């Protein structure tokens, strides 16, 4: 359901502070190139790991957009900005809950289409919204929401991601809970739309099946990306139970959805025997090969880049980007440079955001660590996962709210 948030005391105070701090969105003309941030978007905001929740519109007014979860009334909201520094008041969005949400954008040649998915508070229904941004507009015009999967207390959905195949069909992924009384199974599932429309017909399939039944577990994550034909690549971390005592693993796979039929490919296990879910961040390179970034906390901490050497990911290389205890990470692909490169963004310690850039896909290597100075602890990171107008855009969450930055 699309809704407008009531202006609480906190909301009114935030608007008043915005007026005191300086001109509002329409009046400001500063260029974000002058500052990489982080710049405050909202104090009453949060989001979950492995989410794609920020972008810059490549068309029209080139506004910046940030989506976040507002715990005050269990809904998702977005704000827009002309410079990445001053942000609008919260804009209408959808019922949320559990903090799981993701969006994907598509330039049709005449306007921008925004696909957004979220779970609701009770039973984790999977909700889908399709929006559009006209070239003369700042706000997103949303269609009526759809319930793609009803969820339920024993059929929850975790770690949503959404993408759109090059053939033009939205695809949603999540870790799905399946009740097999009295135990549970956890699998990575995909839902494909028959068309890019406001009310498509959806069909689901199991992309990464469970291995063993378990006691009820929480949570799981997915990250989906598509660039070629009917193919969609998905990385997931689910309690599939290869090792029942440490049931989570990290996998990736490639599937095909033609609007009528799903075809699933081989599942590659990147790591198993994890005591908790490890959020993966997945993109595809220029050869449609999967690239994923995953942080493992210990006993030997590692931030690992998995570099697929073939499009289905059945063979891959690994690169250790950091041996610090990384608390959050996200991966983007930057095609504004030639050759294109990856941007790994991550946080460890109690301050700062760190990032590295790869040299190229032809002769691959990672460059030195760069620092974005910040005085706070990042609890979660999100990125656009691709460059928009020459920059990779990011959100960082702390105990003080959600902030925007770019690289």
Residue, then its C-alpha position, 0 to 999 in steps of 0.5 A: x500500500x502506498x501511503x503518506x507518513x504522518x508528520x510526528x514531532x520528530x518529523x516536524x523537528x527535522x523539517x525545521x532543522x532543514x530550514x535552519x541549516x540552509x535552503x531546501x532542495x529546489x533552491x540549492x545548486x551545489x555540485x556533489x563533486x565538491x564533497x563525497x559526504x557522508x551527508x545526513x539524509x534522515x535521523x529517523x532511518x535505517x536499512x538492512x544489509x545487502x540492499x540496493x537503496x540509492x541511485x542518481x537518475x541518469x535522465x531528466x533533472x539528475x536527482x539523487x534518491x535514497x530509500x530507507x526504513x522508518x521504524x516509527x510506523x514500520x514503512x519505507x520512505x525515500x528522499x531526493x536531492x539535487x546535490x547529495x547534500x540537502x535532502x527533501x522531506x520524506x516522500x510516500x512509499x510503502x508498508x515495510x517491516x523487518x528492514x528488508x527492501x531493494x530497488x532497481x532502475x531502468x532507463x526506457x529512453x523516455x523516462x526512468x522506471x523504478x522497481x521496489x520490493x519490501x517485506x511487511x511487518x507481520x508474516x513478511x509478505x513480499x510486496x512489489x511496487x513499480x514507479x516512474x520518474x518523468x524527465x521534468x519530475x523529482x518525485x516517483x509516481x508509484x503504481x498500486x502495490x502487489x503482494x507477490x508472495x503471502x509469506x506467513x509465520x512459517x513461510x517468511x521471506x528474508x534478504x530481498x533483492x530485485x533486478x530486471x533482465x535485459x529482456x525486460x522482465x523484473x525478477x525478485x529473489x529472497x531466502x524462503x522459509x519452508x515449514x516441514x512440520x516440525x522442522x524448517x528448510x531454507x532455500x533461495x527462491x526467485x519470482x519472475x514477472x511476465x512483463x515490465x508492467x504495473x501488475x505483472x503475473x509472477x511465477x516462482x522457482x527454487x534457485x538454490x535448494x535446501x540441504x537439511x531440515x533444521x530448527x527455525x533460523x533467522x535470517x538470510x540474504x540475497x543479491x541479484x543482478x542481470x545484464x544479458x538476455x534472460x539470465x539473472x545471477x544470484x548470490x545468497x546466504x541461507x541456512x541450507x544445512x550442509x553443516x547442521x550445527x553451523x547451517x549457513x553457507x554462501x552460494x551463487x547461481x545463474x538462472x534464466x527466466x523467459x516470462x513463461x519458464x524458469x531454467x536453473x543452473x548449477x549451484x556453486x558453494x563459495x563457503x559453508x559451515x557459517x554460524x550466521x548469515x553472511x550478506x553477499x553483494x553481487x554485480x556482473x562484469x562486462x563479460x556477464x561474469x559474477x563478482x561478489x563481496x562477502x565479509x567473514x568475521x572470524x576466527x580469521x577475519x577476511x573480506x573476500x572478493x569472489x571473481x567468477x571466471x565464467x558467466x555461470x560462476x562454476x569456476x572463480x578466483x578469490x581475493x582477500x581485500x582486508x583482514x580487519x573485522x569488516x562489519x559491512x560491505x557492498x560492491x559496485x561496478x563502475x563503467x564510466x572508466x575504460x576499462x571498467x572497474x569494481x568498487x569495494x566499499x566497506x567499514x571496520x573499526x569505529x570510524x571511517x568508510x574504506x574503499x578499493x578500486x580494481x584496475x580492470x577486468x582484463x588484467x585484474x588487480x586491486x588498488x590501495x585502500x582509500x579512506x572517506x573520513x567519518x566520525x561514526x560507526x557504520x552498522x550497514x552500507x548500501x550502494x547503487x551497485x553501478x555508476x550513475x553519471x560517473x559516480x558510485x553512490x552509497x548510503x551508510x547507516x549509523x546509530x544517528x541515522x542514514x547518510x549519503x556519500x559518493x565515490 
